[in-house]
Amino acid sequence: SIEVGIGVFGLVSVDLLRMLNQAAPFGSGIGGQFALNLALLFVPTFLMGLTTPVILDLMRARDDNAGRTVGHLYGVNVLGAACGAIVTGLALIELLGLRGVSQVAAVANLLLAVLFWLALREVDGPGAAARHTNARGHGVFVLVSLMFGYASMALQMAYFRTAFNHFQIYSFIFPFMLGMFLLSMAIGQFIFGQLADRARNRGLVLSVSALLFVGTLVLAYNLPIDWIQPLSLDDYGRMFALFAAVYAVPVAIGSGMFTLVVRYSTSSGGEVGSQFGKMMAAVSVGNVLGA
């Protein structure tokens, strides 16, 4: 049902957004535009936010591999997003246009709905949902997730702004940088997902990870801006790759820390879906503040 809802919106999204924005009576006022587009995009993005917690819940993670389950599934999810950003931004929009791309994505969601129905119709039994215990929703984990969301989005804003100012190819920059950002997140998820289930001293792992995250973040923010300025066309690619690599390090560490927080805030594998939802909600609020 979630995938059908996303797919149906995708089929009409471009025309609907254009039509209602052009017909809006408040012209170019930023407050009115923000409110209108928030209302239009709330339902599909709300549905998108439901998918990963539900999938994690369906995996019914065992207690001893809950961290790997979160790291693997969320890592694959973000890896898909990275591929989507690069392939769509660099190729598909040019080939198919915005309407064509949105319709391709919509059809993909509708196909996913069919695949989920076929895969899960024999899995969901009468007592399938009645198996959760009370998750440990410690305020400190929520606060850490909120801070990570803020720091990662603030870094992303600085990341893009710097790239736009120093590498002036806008249509190329945005999808590539977004793809690199998401790819870094996926790598962090895969690595820290393995670590989450194996570490004996969780406090030490979180403390060291936090120090690495803050340290690499401070380093990235305080590097002299001239270091990435291409001096010639031949120098452009090398400097751009170096810029992306430096910013990728704190992103990967911070994303991996999120996996640790989700794992360490659960007392059993069956709680992973609900805890992921709580922590991701806090990350998203932090994202809003960071943006």
C-alpha positions in Angstrom: 0.0 0.0 0.0 2.9 2.4 0.8 4.5 1.7 -2.6 1.2 2.1 -4.4 0.7 5.5 -2.8 4.2 6.7 -3.8 3.8 5.3 -7.3 0.4 7.0 -7.9 1.8 10.3 -6.8 4.8 9.9 -9.0 2.7 9.4 -12.1 1.1 12.9 -11.7 3.7 14.7 -9.6 5.4 17.0 -12.1 2.2 18.2 -13.8 0.5 18.6 -10.4 3.3 20.6 -8.8 3.6 22.9 -11.9 -0.1 23.4 -12.2 -0.8 24.3 -8.6 2.3 26.5 -8.2 1.3 28.5 -11.3 -2.3 28.8 -10.1 -1.4 29.9 -6.6 -2.6 33.4 -5.7 0.5 34.4 -3.7 2.9 34.7 -6.6 6.6 34.5 -5.7 6.2 34.9 -1.9 8.6 32.4 -0.3 6.3 31.7 2.7 3.3 30.9 0.5 5.4 28.7 -1.8 6.9 26.8 1.1 3.5 26.1 2.6 2.0 25.0 -0.7 4.8 22.7 -1.6 5.0 21.3 1.9 1.4 20.4 1.7 1.8 18.8 -1.8 4.9 16.8 -0.9 3.9 15.8 2.6 2.0 12.6 1.8 4.5 11.0 -0.6 7.5 11.8 1.5 5.7 10.6 4.6 5.1 7.3 2.8 8.8 7.2 1.8 9.7 7.6 5.5 7.7 4.5 6.4 9.4 2.1 4.1 12.7 1.4 5.8 11.4 0.8 9.4 8.7 -1.5 8.0 11.3 -3.5 6.0 13.6 -3.7 9.0 10.7 -5.0 11.1 9.8 -7.6 8.4 13.4 -8.9 8.6 12.8 -10.0 12.2 16.4 -9.5 13.2 18.0 -11.9 15.7 19.5 -10.3 18.8 23.0 -11.1 17.7 22.8 -9.6 14.3 20.5 -6.6 14.6 23.4 -4.2 13.9 24.3 -6.0 10.7 20.7 -6.0 9.7 20.4 -2.2 10.1 23.8 -1.5 8.5 23.2 -3.8 5.6 19.6 -2.8 4.7 20.0 0.9 5.4 23.3 0.8 3.6 21.8 -0.8 0.6 18.9 1.7 0.7 21.3 4.7 0.7 23.5 3.0 -1.9 20.4 2.9 -4.1 19.8 6.6 -3.4 23.4 7.4 -4.5 22.9 5.5 -7.7 19.6 7.2 -8.3 21.2 10.7 -7.8 24.1 10.0 -10.1 22.3 8.1 -12.9 19.2 10.3 -12.8 21.0 13.6 -12.4 23.7 13.0 -15.0 21.8 10.9 -17.6 18.1 10.2 -17.2 16.8 13.7 -16.9 18.7 14.7 -20.0 17.2 11.6 -21.9 13.7 11.5 -20.5 13.0 14.9 -19.0 11.5 15.5 -15.5 8.1 14.0 -16.4 9.7 10.9 -17.9 12.0 10.3 -15.0 9.1 10.7 -12.5 7.0 8.2 -14.4 9.8 5.7 -14.6 10.3 6.0 -10.8 6.5 5.7 -10.3 6.3 2.5 -12.3 9.2 1.1 -10.3 7.3 1.8 -7.1 4.2 0.1 -8.5 6.3 -3.0 -9.5 7.7 -3.0 -5.9 4.2 -3.1 -4.6 3.5 -6.2 -6.6 6.7 -7.9 -5.6 6.2 -7.2 -1.9 2.6 -8.6 -2.1 3.9 -11.7 -3.8 6.8 -12.2 -1.3 4.9 -11.4 1.9 1.4 -12.9 1.4 2.5 -16.2 3.0 4.6 -14.5 5.7 2.1 -12.3 7.5 0.2 -14.5 9.9 -2.4 -13.7 12.6 0.3 -13.1 15.3 3.0 -11.7 13.1 2.9 -8.2 14.6 2.4 -9.2 18.3 6.0 -9.8 19.2 7.5 -6.5 20.3 8.8 -5.8 23.8 9.3 -2.3 25.0 12.2 -0.7 23.3 14.7 1.4 25.2 14.0 4.9 23.9 16.7 6.6 25.9 16.6 10.4 25.6 20.4 10.4 25.1 20.1 8.2 21.9 17.4 10.5 20.5 19.6 13.6 21.3 22.6 12.0 19.6 20.5 11.2 16.5 19.2 14.8 16.5 22.8 16.1 16.7 24.0 13.8 13.9 21.1 14.9 11.7 22.0 18.5 12.3 25.7 18.1 11.7 25.4 15.9 8.6 22.9 18.3 6.9 24.9 21.4 7.9 27.9 19.7 6.4 26.0 18.9 3.2 24.9 22.5 2.9 28.5 23.7 3.2 29.6 20.9 0.9 27.3 22.0 -1.9 27.8 25.7 -1.4 31.6 25.3 -1.6 31.3 23.1 -4.6 29.0 25.6 -6.4 31.4 28.5 -5.7 34.6 26.8 -6.8 33.5 24.3 -9.5 31.1 26.2 -11.6 29.4 23.4 -13.6 26.0 23.4 -11.8 24.2 20.6 -13.7 27.1 18.3 -13.2 28.0 19.2 -9.6 24.7 18.6 -7.8 24.0 15.0 -8.8 27.7 14.0 -8.5 28.2 15.5 -5.1 24.9 14.2 -3.8 25.8 10.7 -5.1 29.2 10.9 -3.4 27.6 12.1 -0.1 25.1 9.2 -0.1 27.8 6.7 -1.2 29.9 7.7 1.8 26.8 7.2 4.1 26.3 3.7 2.6 30.0 2.7 3.3 29.7 3.9 6.9 26.5 1.9 7.4 28.1 -1.3 6.0 31.3 -1.0 8.2 29.7 0.1 11.4 26.9 -2.4 11.0 29.4 -5.2 11.3 31.1 -3.5 14.3 27.8 -2.9 16.2 27.2 -6.6 16.9 30.9 -7.5 17.7 32.0 -4.7 20.0 32.2 -5.6 23.6 32.7 -2.1 25.0 29.8 -0.2 23.5 30.6 3.0 25.4 34.2 3.0 24.1 33.1 2.4 20.5 30.6 5.3 20.6 33.1 7.6 22.3 35.8 6.9 19.8 33.4 7.2 16.9 32.1 10.5 18.2 35.6 11.9 18.5 36.5 10.8 15.0 33.3 12.3 13.6 33.8 15.7 15.4 37.6 15.7 14.6 37.1 15.1 10.8 34.2 17.5 10.7 36.3 20.3 12.3 39.1 19.5 9.9 36.9 19.7 6.9 35.4 23.0 8.0 38.8 24.6 8.8 40.8 23.7 5.7 41.8 26.8 3.8 39.3 27.4 1.0 42.1 28.0 -1.6 43.2 24.4 -1.4 40.4 23.2 -3.7 40.6 26.0 -6.2 41.4 24.5 -9.6 44.3 26.3 -11.2 43.7 25.0 -14.7 41.3 22.8 -16.6 43.7 19.8 -16.3 43.7 20.4 -12.5 39.9 20.4 -12.3 39.1 16.7 -12.0 41.9 16.0 -9.4 40.8 18.8 -7.1 37.2 18.0 -7.4 37.9 14.3 -6.5 40.1 15.4 -3.5 37.3 17.8 -2.3 34.7 15.0 -2.4 37.1 12.5 -0.7 37.8 14.9 2.2 34.2 15.6 2.9 33.3 11.9 2.6 35.2 10.9 5.7 33.1 12.6 8.4 29.9 11.7 6.5 30.8 8.0 6.5 31.7 8.0 10.2 28.6 9.9 11.2 26.4 7.7 9.2 28.0 4.6 10.8 27.4 6.1 14.2 23.7 6.2 13.5 23.8 2.4 13.0 25.5 2.1 16.4 22.9 4.3 18.1 20.0 2.2 16.6 21.6 -1.0 17.7 22.6 0.1 21.1 19.2 1.5 21.9 17.5 -1.8 21.4 17.3 -4.7 23.9 16.2 -7.3 21.3 16.4 -7.7 17.5 12.6 -7.6 17.3 12.7 -3.9 18.3 14.9 -2.7 15.5 12.1 -1.5 13.3 10.5 0.7 15.9 13.8 2.0 17.2 15.0 2.8 13.7 11.9 4.8 13.2 12.4 6.8 16.4 16.1 7.5 15.7 15.5 8.4 12.0 12.7 10.8 13.1 15.2 12.6 15.3 17.8 12.6 12.5 15.3 14.1 10.2 14.4 16.9 12.6 18.1 17.6 12.9 18.3 17.6 9.1 15.7 20.3 9.0 17.6 22.4 11.5 20.8 21.9 9.6 19.2 22.8 6.3 
